[in-house]
Structure formats: structure tokens, C-alpha cells
């Protein structure tokens, strides 16, 4: 069969593979994106966290949504500000000691799920009753602020969540501004891999 006749079939296979890849299960991972929008700074996040293997340490209440760039602190209370008790997980976060030079700033508003972490401490906090691997999404907004006034430095910062035995459990990636390099999607990686196979097949057919 000529390569020309195979192209539609191969294209259909690629489309099916990409569709399936988008639904492939994986480890968790949270991606936080910070942008300057309409004179404000917005931190939004999506993803999930694998908490299997992490021990719980109790519950508490989110009393604010804040960032602490000099200590890589991040707290987004979401829709749970001062309300439902929220759960701590016994974990150690490793990664950059800071994502800027600012001290501490309180957000003007927040929405969605709560998320808190502080590197080097047992600082991972999620909503009470969170199921390991369940989808998370939320955001917080700092009105009339810029990256400069908040003291955050554009770039990509990756934090690792480890259990009590220092085993890697999950990751949190914070991308600040246009200079950040987002984590590639599984579908894109799968597509590139299949694309390489198709190209190789085409070269063999020509030989």
C-alpha cells in the first residue's frame, strides 16, 4: 500500500491516540499560574494532589489568602475562608526557598478550592475530606498590584511533595509571567512520540 493511501488512516490513528492520551491517568501535580490582568495580579491553579501515603495531622481554618514570596509561602482560601475546617497533611515540601523578594501580601478575593503550602515544613493543606487525586481549581486576586509591587520574580518554580520517608509523592509548579515554562501536557508528549513514529515509518517507506 502506498504512503499516500496510508496518510488518512495514520491521521485518524493519531487523532484517536491524542484523545486517549488526554484521559490517561497519571500522578497528580498542581500547576499555579500568575498573570498580570487588567491592573491586577491573579494566581490561579488547577490539577490534583496525591495524598495517599501522607499522614494527616489535624484540621484548621483558613483565615486569609496570602503569598509570601521570600519564603515561598502560598495560601489560597478559595471559597473556604474562615468557614469549614481544612485538613493538613504531614509532608515535606522541597524546592526554591523564594519566588521573589516581597514579604507578605493578602489577596483581595479568592474563589474555588483551598490550597496552602510552605516548603521545608508540614505545610500542605487542602479542604476537609479531600480525596487523593481529585481535581482541584481555584484562584486569588490582588487588586491594583503588579509583579513588581508584590515582589514576585517571573519564572517557573517547582516544589516536590515528599512523605515521611522522603519519597516523592507529587509536585506543585508555579509559573509566574510570560517567562515561565509550563509543564508539557501528557497529550502533547504522546502526540510528539507518535509523530516521531509516523515520520520514521515514512522514511522507511521511501527507502
C-alpha positions in Angstrom: 0.0 0.0 0.0 1.4 3.5 -0.9 2.2 6.0 1.7 -0.4 8.4 0.2 -3.2 5.9 0.9 -1.9 5.3 4.4 -2.0 9.0 5.4 -5.8 9.2 6.2 -5.5 6.1 8.3 -2.4 7.3 10.1 -4.0 10.7 10.7 -7.1 9.0 12.2 -4.9 6.9 14.4 -3.0 10.0 15.6 -6.3 11.8 16.5 -7.5 8.7 18.4 -4.2 8.4 20.3 -4.2 12.1 21.3 -7.8 11.8 22.5 -7.0 8.8 24.6 -3.8 10.4 25.9 -5.8 13.3 27.3 -7.7 10.9 29.5 -4.7 8.8 30.7 -4.4 8.6 34.4 -1.2 9.9 36.0 0.2 11.2 39.2 -1.3 14.4 40.5 0.5 17.7 40.1 -0.8 21.2 40.6 0.0 24.0 38.2 -0.2 27.6 39.5 -0.2 30.4 37.0 0.3 34.0 38.0 -0.7 36.7 35.5 -1.0 40.5 35.4 -4.6 41.1 34.2 -6.5 44.4 34.0 -4.3 46.2 36.5 -4.5 43.2 39.0 -2.4 40.1 39.7 -4.2 36.8 39.6 -2.9 33.5 40.9 -4.9 30.6 39.5 -4.3 26.9 39.9 -5.6 23.6 38.5 -4.6 19.9 38.9 -4.7 17.4 41.8 -2.6 16.1 44.7 -1.8 12.5 45.5 -2.2 12.3 49.3 -2.1 8.5 49.5 0.9 7.7 51.8 0.8 11.1 53.6 -0.4 11.1 57.2 -2.9 13.6 58.4 -2.0 16.0 61.2 -5.4 17.6 62.1 -7.6 20.4 60.8 -7.8 24.1 61.0 -9.4 27.2 59.4 -8.2 29.3 56.6 -8.2 32.9 57.9 -6.7 34.6 54.8 -5.4 34.2 51.3 -1.8 35.3 51.1 1.5 34.9 49.4 5.0 35.2 51.0 7.5 35.4 48.1 10.6 35.5 50.3 9.6 32.2 51.9 7.8 30.6 49.0 4.6 30.6 51.0 1.2 30.2 49.2 -2.3 30.2 50.8 -5.4 30.4 48.7 -8.5 30.0 50.9 -10.9 29.9 48.0 -14.5 29.6 49.0 -13.5 28.3 52.4 -12.3 31.5 54.1 -13.0 31.3 57.8 -15.6 28.5 57.3 -15.2 24.8 57.1 -12.2 23.2 58.9 -9.5 22.2 56.5 -7.1 19.3 56.5 -3.3 19.3 57.0 -1.1 16.5 55.6 2.2 15.5 57.1 4.6 16.1 54.2 7.8 17.9 53.4 8.0 20.3 50.5 11.3 20.9 48.8 12.1 23.5 46.2 13.1 27.1 45.7 13.4 29.0 49.0 11.7 32.0 47.5 9.8 33.1 44.4 10.5 36.8 44.9 11.7 39.5 47.3 8.3 40.5 48.7 7.5 39.8 52.3 3.7 39.0 52.7 0.6 40.2 50.9 -3.1 39.4 51.5 -5.3 38.9 48.5 -8.4 41.0 48.0 -10.5 38.0 46.9 -10.3 34.2 46.4 -12.5 31.5 44.9 -12.6 27.8 44.3 -10.8 25.1 46.3 -8.3 26.0 49.1 -4.6 25.2 48.8 -1.7 26.0 51.1 1.9 25.0 51.1 5.2 26.1 52.7 8.4 24.5 51.6 10.5 22.8 54.4 7.6 22.4 56.7 4.5 20.2 57.2 2.6 22.9 55.3 0.4 21.2 52.8 -3.3 22.0 53.5 -6.3 21.0 51.5 -10.1 21.0 52.0 -11.5 18.7 54.6 -12.4 15.3 53.1 -10.2 15.8 50.1 -9.9 12.6 48.1 -6.4 11.7 46.9 -6.1 12.6 43.2 -9.4 14.6 43.0 -9.4 17.7 40.8 -8.5 21.0 42.3 -9.0 24.5 40.9 -9.1 28.0 42.4 -7.7 31.5 42.3 -6.9 34.6 44.3 -6.7 38.2 43.1 -4.5 41.1 44.3 -6.2 44.3 43.2 -4.2 47.2 41.7 -1.0 45.2 42.0 1.8 44.2 39.7 4.5 41.6 39.9 6.9 44.4 40.9 4.8 45.8 43.7 4.1 42.3 45.1 7.8 41.5 44.8 7.4 38.3 42.8 10.0 37.3 40.2 8.8 35.9 36.8 9.9 32.4 36.2 9.0 28.7 36.8 9.3 27.2 40.3 8.9 23.5 41.0 8.2 22.1 44.5 8.2 18.5 45.4 5.9 16.9 48.0 7.6 14.1 49.9 6.3 11.7 52.5 7.9 11.0 55.9 10.4 8.6 54.2 11.5 11.2 51.7 9.7 9.5 48.8 8.5 11.8 46.1 4.7 11.9 46.1 3.7 14.8 43.9 4.7 18.2 42.6 3.5 21.8 42.6 4.7 24.1 39.8 4.3 27.8 40.0 4.6 29.7 36.7 4.9 33.5 37.0 4.6 35.7 34.0 5.4 35.2 30.3 8.9 34.0 31.1 7.6 30.9 32.8 8.0 27.5 31.2 4.7 25.5 31.7 4.8 21.7 32.3 4.1 19.9 29.0 0.8 18.2 28.8 0.6 14.4 28.5 -1.4 14.7 25.3 1.3 16.8 23.7 4.1 14.5 24.7 2.1 11.5 23.4 1.4 13.3 20.2 5.1 14.1 19.7 6.0 10.5 20.3 3.5 9.2 17.8 4.5 11.9 15.3 8.1 10.6 15.5 7.0 7.1 14.8 5.0 8.2 11.7 8.0 10.2 10.4 10.2 7.2 10.8 7.7 5.0 9.0 7.6 7.5 6.2 11.3 7.4 5.8 11.4 3.6 5.8 8.7 3.6 3.1 10.8 5.9 0.9 13.9 3.8 1.3 
